[in-house]
Amino acid sequence: MKAAFLYNFVKFVEWPFTPGAQEGPIEICMLGKDPFRGALELVVDGKTVNGRALIIRHIGDIAAARSCQVLFVSTSEADRVSEITKAVRGWNILTVSEINRFSERGGIINFLMEGQRVRFRINTKMAASAGLTISSKLLQLAVVRPDKEKD
């Protein structure tokens, strides 16, 4: 289910226009151990978004994420969340994770479980600082915290 969400996030996010940024495949990178066990590759296989193919890259180093449009941070990287979010700050990368409080710690989209349902929280301030525009349709589906955003 989370793999399908990742694919759909790409359809509802706009990256800033820079020379060459709108060409070639859209790279969804995974940092750390793969929690999807190959399901993400199956979900995006043969699919395109705005005429661009989607590819999955497994990376072991944060510097390798520079060419990614989406960076999924695995729970195996939980101890390095602050380091990772700080390293990519200012890059035009949609960061996503299921690590507890990821969106409060500098990430953009945080998967949450509500019972058996997969939900997500969006840190709009971090998305804006990454130069990303998130569709109002996606924002409407996000979990809204009752208190003021601390992000």
C-alpha positions in Angstrom: 0.0 0.0 0.0 2.8 2.5 0.9 4.5 1.7 -2.4 1.3 2.7 -4.2 1.2 5.9 -2.2 4.8 6.8 -3.2 3.9 6.4 -6.9 0.8 8.6 -6.4 2.7 11.3 -4.5 4.8 11.9 -7.6 1.6 12.7 -9.6 0.6 15.4 -7.1 3.9 17.2 -6.6 5.5 19.8 -8.8 9.2 20.3 -8.8 10.7 23.7 -9.7 11.5 24.3 -13.3 15.3 24.3 -13.9 17.2 23.5 -17.1 17.1 19.7 -17.6 15.0 19.1 -14.5 11.9 18.3 -16.5 13.7 15.7 -18.7 14.7 12.1 -18.2 13.2 9.7 -15.7 11.8 10.6 -12.3 14.0 8.9 -9.8 12.5 7.5 -6.6 15.5 6.7 -4.4 15.5 4.5 -1.3 18.0 5.1 1.5 18.5 2.1 3.8 16.8 -1.3 3.9 13.9 -1.8 1.5 10.7 -2.3 3.5 8.7 -2.9 0.3 10.6 -6.1 -0.6 10.4 -5.3 -4.3 6.8 -4.1 -4.3 7.8 -0.5 -5.3 9.5 -1.7 -8.5 6.3 -3.7 -9.3 4.0 -0.7 -8.7 6.0 1.7 -11.0 7.0 -0.8 -13.6 6.1 0.6 -17.0 4.4 3.7 -15.5 5.0 7.3 -16.4 4.1 10.6 -14.9 3.8 13.6 -17.3 5.5 11.5 -20.0 8.5 10.7 -17.8 9.4 7.1 -16.8 9.8 6.2 -13.1 12.9 4.4 -11.9 13.8 3.1 -8.5 17.3 3.5 -7.1 18.6 1.9 -3.9 21.3 4.2 -2.5 23.6 3.8 0.5 24.9 7.3 0.8 22.9 10.6 1.1 25.2 12.3 -1.4 23.8 9.9 -4.1 20.3 11.4 -3.5 21.2 14.7 -5.2 19.7 13.5 -8.6 16.6 12.0 -7.0 13.2 13.6 -7.1 11.8 11.5 -4.2 13.9 10.1 -1.3 12.3 7.4 0.8 14.2 7.1 4.1 13.9 3.6 5.5 13.3 2.9 9.2 16.8 1.4 9.2 18.1 5.0 9.0 16.0 6.2 12.1 19.2 7.2 14.0 20.3 9.5 11.2 17.1 11.3 10.4 18.3 14.7 11.5 21.6 14.3 9.6 19.7 13.2 6.5 17.1 15.9 6.5 19.7 18.5 7.2 21.9 17.2 4.3 19.0 17.4 1.7 17.6 20.8 3.0 17.5 23.1 0.0 17.6 20.3 -2.5 14.5 19.9 -4.6 13.7 16.5 -3.2 10.4 15.1 -1.8 11.5 13.2 1.4 9.2 10.5 2.6 9.4 8.0 5.5 7.5 5.9 8.0 10.0 6.8 10.8 8.2 8.2 13.9 7.9 12.0 13.8 9.7 12.2 10.5 7.7 15.3 9.3 8.4 17.0 12.6 12.1 16.3 12.2 12.6 18.0 8.9 11.0 15.4 6.5 8.2 16.3 4.1 5.8 13.3 4.1 5.4 11.0 7.1 3.5 7.7 6.8 1.3 7.0 9.8 -0.9 4.0 10.7 -4.4 4.6 12.0 -5.6 1.2 13.0 -5.2 -0.8 9.7 -5.2 2.3 7.5 -2.2 3.9 6.0 -2.3 7.7 6.3 0.3 10.5 5.9 1.2 13.8 7.3 2.7 16.6 5.2 5.1 19.2 6.4 4.2 22.1 4.1 6.9 24.4 5.4 9.6 21.9 4.5 8.0 21.2 1.1 8.0 25.0 0.4 11.7 25.3 1.4 12.5 22.4 -1.0 10.8 24.4 -3.8 8.0 21.8 -4.1 4.4 22.6 -4.8 2.0 20.0 -3.4 -1.4 19.8 -5.0 -4.4 20.8 -2.8 -5.9 17.4 -3.7 -3.0 15.7 -1.9 -3.1 18.1 1.0 -6.8 17.4 1.5 -6.0 13.7 2.0 -3.3 14.3 4.6 -3.8 14.0 8.3 -4.1 17.4 9.9 -2.7 17.8 13.4 -5.1 19.6 15.7 -2.4 21.8 17.1 -0.4 24.4 15.3 2.3 23.0 13.0 5.7 22.9 14.8 7.6 22.1 11.7 
